[in-house]
Amino acid sequence: MRRLLPSSLTGRLVVTVVALVAVVSVLVALTATLVMRSYLTGQLDRQVEGSLERSSMAANGGVPGIDPTTPRSGIGPPPDARGNREGSLTAVYRDGSATGRSITSSGSRREMSTSALDTLEDVVPGRDPVTVQVTGLGSFRVAATTLSSGDVLVQGIPTEDVDGTIQALVWWESLLAVLGIGVAAVAGRILVRRQLQPLRDVAQTAHQVTAMPLSSGEVGETVRVPDTLTDPGTEVGQVGEALNQLLGHVEQALDARHESEQQVRQFLADASHELRTPLSTIKGYAELSRRTGRADPDQILAKVESEAGRMSTLVEDMLLLARLDAGRGVDRRPVDVTRLVVEAVDDARVRDPERRWTFDVPGEPVTVTGDEQRLHQAVTNLVTNATRHTPPGTTVSVRLSSADVVRVDVHDDGPGIDPTLLPTVFERFTRGDSSRTRASGGAGLGMSLVKAIMHAHGGDATVRSVPGDTTFTLTLPTA
């Protein structure tokens, strides 16, 4: 059955419309035909009953000088009642004998054949008119009654007028049905195609998206379904709106993928740059020692150890970032954040006496569940960051609080962060001063490690900075 139906939605809808029109046309024609036949047959039955009544009155009236109640030796001719229409027939039956006449189109009487009389003999008196196929005369609507003499009188009227009217009605109904189906097919195709044009426009938008180079590179803004085709009150509008939402999600995913690719490329470039400097230093000292033979071995080893340590720290930081990005879990043990803050500030006072260090912690220990080593690294990175990027005499305050979340604020009154650098301060290899020496700066992974460690613990790291007021904030869920 499916093979017989068109494959396109337009074709299926047109076939459905045509089928519905055809079914409705057949039902209407059948109903009209049955109602019309019933109505015409009812009129014909009334004519039959009127003719039967006139013929029976004429028969019961008798012939002058003869009492109709007196038995007769033989059957006479059928009564000749006035008012009977042409084509009607009258037959009388008595004791196995029968006689009958029919009225011709010219108004004369014609005797009925024996076979015709035999056909009418089965009509039961006193019942509603019935249709009988009379041999040699055609179809008649007949009724019978019993006369006062005991004879059975049968009266019939031909059904050719009714049959002709019904045939003409059926012919016109068929013609109109065919015309209606044809009009429905043509108009349905035009209307369906017009109504489905918005759906084709939506499909065209989807085809345009598939033609775009989405496999690599920056995609930019993709095409969208026009606003006129996104009305949620229509089915096509719902499809268009859903497609726009899908395209928006795809665009965001592609932008995120491109950004991730760019970050990976930048990460590799920065990592290569960071590793190339200590490697070049080690290589230079090795060549110097080999060529001159006069270099101090202790000085060379010290420099090699220093650069190797720098590379080791960088590699360890990158490895930690990779593990945290991969979603590897951290240790989950109770950690006293109060102790971490106090130790970090005490260590900073010893390393950097040129700045004023203060801290504010609650009287009771604040505990969270996490990795103590990583949390200590995050707090230490923030404190070290304040040491490296503020001038001597700066006041650095560390405050610990716990309400709905555990919060660590590292505040300084230094010059602040460059506004152009503020959005990327937690990205990898971001440096506050690209021209500083490596003795005063790091590889630019400290803040990205802080962010990654906080995310691994279900928290976050944020920054707010204006000249004279810079605050880094760590938030952690309570234990």
Summary of the structure (lengths in Angstrom):
residues: 479
radius of gyration: 54.9
end to end distance: 66.6
largest distance: 176.1
contacts: 1373
relative contact order: 0.06
helix: 52%
strand: 17%
